[in-house]
Amino acid sequence: MGWGNHKPAERRFPAAKQSRFSGVQFSKSKGRPEAQVTTVQPFQIRGRFFTALALRIAGAPDEAFFAALDTQLQQTPRFFAEAPLVIDLDQVKGTLRGDELVHIVHKLRSRKLSVFGFQHGSKEQASAAGSVGLIELFGGREAPARAAARKESAPAAPATEAPAPENKLITTPVRSGQTVFADRGDLVVVGPVGSGAELVAAGNIHVYGTLRGRALAGVNGDESARIFCQSLDADLLAISGLYRTNESLDASVRKQSVQVFLQGEDLRIEPLGNPQTRDRSAQ
Amino acid sequence: MSKIIVVTSGKGGVGKTTSAAAISAGLAKRGHKTVVIDFDVGLRNLDLIMGCERRVVFDFINVIQGDAKLKQALIKDRRLDTLSILPTSQTRDKDALTQEGVEKVLNELREEFDYIVCDSPAGIERGAQLAMYFADEAVVVTNPEVSSVRDSDRVLGLLNSKTHRAETPDSEPIKAHALLTRYDTQRIAKGEMMTVEDVLEILAIPLLGVIPESQAVLRASNLGTPVTLDDEGSRAASAYDEAVARLVGEQVEMRIGGEERQGFFQRLFKRTA
């Protein structure tokens, strides 16, 4: 059984600022009253990451399969109780029949595992999975296999404890089409970030150079994350799901050294090293 | 030690084949044994620019597939005995290229030539990736406009990740140079196109040369002559010659902007005189 970091919400941000239903919320910006519609909505749609378990099936669902599963479940019963679970069919794509898959799903649900999705299935497996209410998930990266015992003490709060930060340093230019992830900490780039490149970090993003691509900080929901850059010309800036595209950038911050941070529901961009603005933000 | 140089850009129509022809002829003119390979399978053009389209019997794909020997496919240039052309197939497509086949042909060429110039197709798919895969150096051809610069940036990313040197630990990364082509000082002065500084600021690689927009380039192409072998003595030709000198490691002062305008007036003066 492996850990999978699954993303029910869309991570990629649409370029069009009007698409309020696509998993992100458009930030209000000072001096742009036409973008204020979001405040009258009775709801907000935000991109959000959740952690799920992935059950990677490697063999036929016989007696031994369920016996081994039960042994595993009994070792840490509270950890697995009601845990969101995804079935990974990668290794049994051609071998596991649809009815066998349905059988597994029923057996898992009878063990109080909340199976909600599957990955890497064949056509036949997909239709069988659909018949028992599973959704197909794409992507997903392995999350670090944290000690299950540690989770034991707080089973009610899944995936909220922060893992030890792991920062990433890039000292070469980040080119168009490249994506750099720092999924457990800050991302520091010494060099330019080209238009069409993408920086994604759980923590802060620092760019010592011109930022022309996209920078997505605090992607796991950290609203205190910030983006710093030496010269701002970004395609898109986002913190914890709130984003702004290049066209909504104020002329006064373009090509400037700035920091980007969240203040309530507002994504603020302020020049660095300007005492006046610093005072204002401190109020 | 022979060097494999890929001429690439991502975007089409920026002057890859023209530059590959001019650079390989420039290298050969300096006495280096040079071969230029067309990787644009199915859309072959290099033979036309080099003026040897009627002499193609066997091609690169025939050699890869073992239907012909490398010696049979290589065409010796009539103007320079140090220059050879390896044309590609017009009837096949990029799937006919295999990594093993390309490697085998390049290794064989390495034994005979000082410089192997690979003329990459546009795009970033199979043909372009195989053209750059075994390269030691890269000439990234860029026009001073945003889409070309962005595509070049993308290609630089691929050069740093999807090539033999990038995938081999402890090897030097591919040395990439920017070659600015179709540089029109008048349009740049009007703010319609990007300046050299703008382009280099984005690409962050050394500049190999700046080739001015010139009638001579189109004329030379239509005549099947690499512009560096043209007798006209155009500014474009000398800019390519200077780029070649820098490519082989010489220090040549960069002439752009003001001096180019002077050259333009000088040419005008020469014509009216």
Contacts between the chains, C-beta under 8 A, distances in Angstrom:
chain1	res1	chain2	res2	distance
A	172	B	160	6.9
A	173	B	156	7.5
A	173	B	204	4.8
A	174	B	157	7.9
A	175	B	153	4.9
A	175	B	154	6.2
A	175	B	156	5.0
A	175	B	157	3.0
A	175	B	160	7.1
A	176	B	150	5.2
A	176	B	151	7.6
A	176	B	153	4.1
A	176	B	154	4.2
A	176	B	157	6.4
A	177	B	153	8.0
A	177	B	154	4.4
A	177	B	157	5.4
A	177	B	158	7.8
A	178	B	157	4.7
A	178	B	161	7.6
A	191	B	204	6.7
A	192	B	201	7.4
A	192	B	202	6.7
A	192	B	204	5.6
A	194	B	150	7.0
A	194	B	153	4.1
A	194	B	154	7.8
A	194	B	157	7.8
A	194	B	202	6.4
A	195	B	146	8.0
A	195	B	150	5.4
A	195	B	153	7.2
A	195	B	202	7.7
A	196	B	150	5.9
A	196	B	153	7.3
A	196	B	154	6.8
A	197	B	153	7.9
A	197	B	157	7.7
A	210	B	201	7.1
A	210	B	202	7.9
A	212	B	202	7.2
